[in-house]
């Protein structure tokens, strides 16, 4: 992989990691398009290219630390207060809200990890199937459309939206969000879109849903990258993707992702996610109509 190609793929990741239209699907489709144009790249479902995809995902985690740094510091500060004040020891997790929220986030990550490892082979096959990616994009569009409809003013007797704050997040909620995040390992299903949708339908406020989604992304992506790197190193090695190319992809994804995340948080608060629905549906239609990547 050339450094120019790595730069392009890093920019694609940075733009689409936080815009809820599935960065992985755009990476897969971009890689397939480049291969169709004669660019020397491993297949999208190859271990080394999946590892590169995960490395540029790590780059966008830097964006989370930059844009949401205040919230992360507030959360870690809350954990320190829980420990220093004796609140955790005296009142347990019911009183230590910050510590409880961190542990529930780790539970979501654990659920994602178990399911991801269980279905890793099936998920890897989707990386090489643009039609399957297109179908997942159609589903993503539907989830994004529904996300805008979930407001407290439209809550019914059975579904209540925007009532669950940090103290009301339960083990069941954490497990279900972990399941949603595992489903979003499928290329074409937006990780941020799917987890935010799940959090909202489970009653979280929009701000908490966004924060929870991006917070759990940090350990999830780091763990997935580590597992994939180990598997590639023990199997065939890193092939034609140099460390320099991975570095260029990581840095470009971090820089572009910072701007993208800042914009997405404002779009979510304004309940305007449906604008992305039209985009992913159009992309799915183009993919199916052109047969991109289909031999």
Secondary structure, DSSP 8 states (H G I E B T S, - for coil): --HHHHHHHHHHHHHHTTTTS-HHHHHHHHHHHHHHTT-----TTSHHHHHHHHHHHHHHHHHHHHHTHHHHHHHHHHHHHHHHHSHHHHHGGGT-HHHHHHHHHHHHHHHHHHHHHHTHHHHHHHTT-HHHHHHHHHHHHHHHHHHHH--GGG--SS---S-B-GGG--HHHHHHHHHHHHHTTSTTS-HHHHHHHHHHHTTB-HHHHHHHHHHHHHHHHHHHHHHHHHHHHHTT--TT--HHHHHHHHHHHHHHHHHHHHHHHHHHHTT-THHHHHHHHHHHHHHHHHTTT--
